Amino acid sequence: MLLQASQKIGAGLSTLGLAGAGIGIGLIFASLVFGLSRNPTIKEELYQAAIFGFALTEAIALFALMISFLILFV
């Protein structure tokens, strides 16, 4: 019983990484909008950097979700 409770607590704590990733993605695109409003001539460079940052942040979220599932089901 204690092991099952510990698994559920650990899985719940590992999903905190998903909340951090959501905040990070919001900051990335907020910075993109702010940068575009200040200097619209470098749209392509800013967009490429934002998509790269989004991909890295989303990868961290997927790793956190994978760890949560591993804790629960293995």
N, C-alpha and C positions, 0 to 999 in steps of 0.2 A: 504494500500500500504506500509506503514511504517513497519507494522508487518511482511509482506512477505519479505521485504528487510532485516529486522533484523534476520529472520529465516535463510535466505540464508547466511548471514554473519556469524552467529553463527555456522551453519553447516560447513561452510568452515574452520572456525577457529578450530573446533573440529577435523577436519581431520589432523591437524598438529601432533596429537598423532601418526598417521600412519607413518609419516616421522620419528619421533623419534624411533618408533619401528623398522623400517627398518634399521636405523643406529645401534640400539642396537643389532639386529640379526647379522649384519655384524661384529660388534665388538666381539660378542660371538664366532663366527666361526673363526675369525682371531686369537683370543686368543687360540682356540683349535688347530689350525695348528701350531701356535708358540710353544705351550706347547708340542705338539707331536714331533716337531723337536728338542726340547731340551731334552726331556726324553720320548722316545718311549715305555719304559717298563710299564708305567702306563696308557696305552691306554684306558683301560676299564673305569677307574675312571674318566679320563678327558672327555671321550665321554658321560658318564652318566651325569656328571655335565653340559656339554654343551647342551644336550637335555633337561634337566630340566630348564636351563636358557632360552632356546629357547621357551619352552612351556609357561613359565611365561611372557616372552616378547610378544609372540603372543597373549596371553590372554589380555594384555593391549591394543594391537592393535584392537582386536575384540570389546573390551569395547568402545574404541574411535569411531569405526565405528557404533556401536549400538547407541551411544549417537547422532552421526550425523544424523542417520536415524530417531531417535525419534524427534529431533528438526525439521527436514523437514516435517515429515508426521503425527505428532500428534498435 
